[in-house]
């Protein structure tokens, strides 16, 4: 029991330290590749929901300024616009789950995400930066799954998963709450539904914070 308590306290401390470090380094070049990867997941999430609701993806663009655009036709506009930040959260939960699972789950999931990223990049990404980044990052994940062990892949998934969750919090704050007039998913949803942009931002941040808390509790209990 005492050993379990120590492990749980150690995990909680590491979890908190990572979140604080990520928060502090968010606007530095160190986090840049992780943020661009999460931007790709954000745009891919828009596209997947468009496909699921009967539409089609025309193209995906990801820029060095950490911006992105998924051009879609048809489908549910409401669900597609809602899918960006909520999709980032869902990807974060999925990767975190793969990291915490025992056995070879981490290697398999790292490979699957890498292959998926490569396929989406080839099929839909249409700008040079986005194309190059998607191919390199996807190949890197596949190589990690192939040549690194279960523990290393678990760390990769946990870093990517936590970054994806935190991205939803910080990016919503920056693009929606701090600059509500900036063109964003929330702004377009506001125009579609007449619900103020800030309301969508507060709602999404609340969901993201609850998700982060749930992940911590879930992982804590599994130790």
C-alpha positions in Angstrom: 0.0 0.0 0.0 2.8 2.4 0.9 4.6 1.6 -2.4 1.4 2.3 -4.3 0.9 5.6 -2.5 4.5 6.7 -3.4 3.9 5.8 -7.1 0.7 7.7 -7.1 2.2 10.7 -5.5 5.1 10.6 -7.9 2.8 10.3 -10.9 0.7 13.2 -9.7 3.8 15.4 -9.2 5.1 14.5 -12.7 1.8 15.1 -14.3 1.5 18.6 -12.7 5.1 19.5 -13.5 4.6 18.6 -17.1 1.5 20.7 -17.4 3.3 23.7 -15.8 6.4 23.2 -18.0 4.2 23.0 -21.1 2.3 26.1 -20.1 5.5 28.0 -19.5 7.2 26.9 -22.7 4.0 27.2 -24.8 5.3 30.1 -26.9 8.9 28.8 -27.3 10.4 26.9 -30.3 10.8 23.8 -28.1 7.0 23.1 -28.2 6.6 24.2 -31.9 6.5 20.7 -33.5 4.0 19.4 -30.9 1.8 22.4 -31.5 1.8 22.0 -35.2 1.0 18.3 -34.8 -2.0 19.2 -32.6 -3.1 21.8 -35.2 -3.1 19.0 -37.8 -5.3 16.9 -35.5 -7.6 19.9 -35.0 -8.1 20.3 -38.8 -8.3 16.5 -39.3 -11.1 16.4 -36.7 -13.1 19.0 -38.7 -12.6 16.8 -41.8 -13.6 13.5 -40.1 -16.9 15.0 -38.8 -17.6 16.5 -42.2 -17.2 13.0 -43.7 -19.3 11.4 -41.0 -22.2 13.8 -41.6 -22.2 13.3 -45.4 -19.8 16.0 -46.6 -16.3 15.8 -48.1 -12.9 17.2 -47.4 -11.5 19.4 -50.2 -8.2 20.3 -48.7 -6.3 20.8 -45.4 -3.7 23.5 -44.9 -1.3 23.8 -41.9 1.1 26.8 -41.7 4.4 27.6 -39.9 2.4 30.2 -37.9 0.6 27.3 -36.2 -2.6 28.1 -38.2 -4.7 25.7 -40.1 -7.7 25.4 -42.4 -9.9 22.5 -43.4 -11.9 23.3 -46.5 -15.0 21.2 -46.5 -18.1 20.8 -48.5 -21.5 19.6 -47.2 -22.0 17.9 -43.9 -23.3 19.4 -40.7 -21.8 22.9 -40.2 -22.6 22.9 -36.5 -20.9 19.6 -35.8 -18.0 20.3 -38.1 -17.2 23.6 -36.4 -17.6 22.1 -33.0 -15.2 19.2 -33.9 -11.9 21.2 -33.9 -11.2 21.8 -30.2 -13.3 18.9 -29.0 -11.5 16.7 -31.5 -8.2 17.8 -30.1 -9.5 16.7 -26.7 -10.6 13.4 -28.0 -7.3 12.7 -29.7 -5.5 13.7 -26.4 -7.6 11.2 -24.4 -7.0 8.5 -26.9 -3.2 8.9 -26.9 -3.1 9.2 -23.1 -5.2 6.0 -22.8 -2.7 4.2 -25.1 0.2 5.5 -23.0 -1.3 4.2 -19.8 -2.5 0.8 -21.1 -0.2 -2.1 -20.3 1.4 -4.4 -22.8 2.3 -3.4 -26.4 -0.6 -1.0 -26.8 1.7 2.0 -26.9 3.8 0.8 -29.9 0.7 -0.3 -31.8 -1.1 3.0 -31.2 2.0 5.1 -32.1 2.3 3.2 -35.4 -1.4 3.5 -36.1 -1.4 7.3 -35.6 1.7 7.7 -37.7 0.2 5.7 -40.6 -3.1 7.6 -40.3 -1.2 10.9 -40.3 0.7 9.9 -43.4 -2.4 8.8 -45.2 -4.3 12.0 -44.4 -1.4 14.1 -45.4 -1.0 12.5 -48.8 -4.7 12.5 -49.4 -5.7 16.0 -48.3 -2.9 18.3 -47.2 -2.2 20.8 -50.1 0.5 23.3 -48.9 4.2 22.6 -48.9 4.8 23.2 -45.2 1.9 21.1 -44.1 2.7 18.3 -46.6 6.4 18.2 -45.4 5.5 18.3 -41.7 2.8 15.7 -42.0 5.1 13.3 -43.8 8.1 13.8 -41.5 6.0 13.6 -38.3 4.0 10.6 -39.4 7.2 8.8 -40.5 8.8 9.7 -37.2 5.9 8.1 -35.3 6.1 4.9 -37.4 9.9 4.7 -36.9 9.4 5.2 -33.1 6.9 2.3 -33.0 9.3 0.2 -35.0 12.6 0.8 -33.3 11.7 2.1 -29.7 10.4 0.0 -26.9 7.0 0.0 -25.2 8.1 2.4 -22.5 9.5 5.0 -24.9 6.4 4.9 -27.1 4.3 5.3 -23.9 6.2 8.5 -23.1 5.7 9.7 -26.7 1.9 9.1 -26.5 1.6 10.7 -23.1 3.5 13.8 -24.2 1.4 14.1 -27.4 -1.8 13.4 -25.5 -1.3 15.9 -22.7 -0.1 18.5 -25.2 -3.3 18.0 -27.2 -5.5 18.5 -24.1 -3.6 21.6 -23.0 -3.7 23.0 -26.6 -7.5 23.1 -26.4 -7.3 25.2 -23.2 -4.6 27.7 -24.2 -5.6 28.1 -27.8 -9.3 28.7 -26.9 -8.2 31.3 -24.3 -5.9 33.0 -26.9 -8.2 32.9 -30.0 -11.6 33.0 -28.4 -11.6 34.7 -25.0 -8.7 37.1 -25.4 -9.6 38.0 -29.0 -13.3 37.2 -29.5 -13.4 39.2 -32.8 -10.7 36.9 -34.4 -12.1 34.6 -37.1 -12.3 31.2 -35.3 -14.5 28.1 -34.9 -16.3 29.8 -32.1 -16.9 33.0 -34.0 -18.4 31.0 -37.0 -20.5 29.0 -34.5 -21.7 32.3 -33.0 -22.8 33.5 -36.5 -24.5 30.2 -37.1 -26.3 29.9 -33.8 -26.5 33.5 -32.4 -24.8 32.2 -29.2 -22.0 34.6 -28.3 -18.4 33.6 -29.2 -17.3 33.9 -25.6 -20.0 31.4 -24.5 -18.6 28.8 -26.8 -15.1 29.6 -25.6 -16.0 29.2 -21.9 -17.9 26.0 -22.6 -15.0 24.5 -24.5 -12.5 25.5 -21.9 -14.7 24.0 -19.2 -14.9 20.7 -21.0 -11.1 20.8 -21.5 -10.4 21.4 -17.9 -12.8 18.7 -16.8 -11.1 16.3 -19.3 -7.6 17.1 -17.9 -8.9 16.5 -14.3 -10.6 13.2 -15.3 -7.4 12.0 -17.0 -5.4 12.7 -13.9 -7.8 10.8 -11.7 -8.2 7.9 -14.1 -4.5 7.4 -14.5 -3.9 7.9 -10.7 -6.3 5.1 -9.9 -4.7 2.7 -12.4 -1.3 2.9 -10.7 
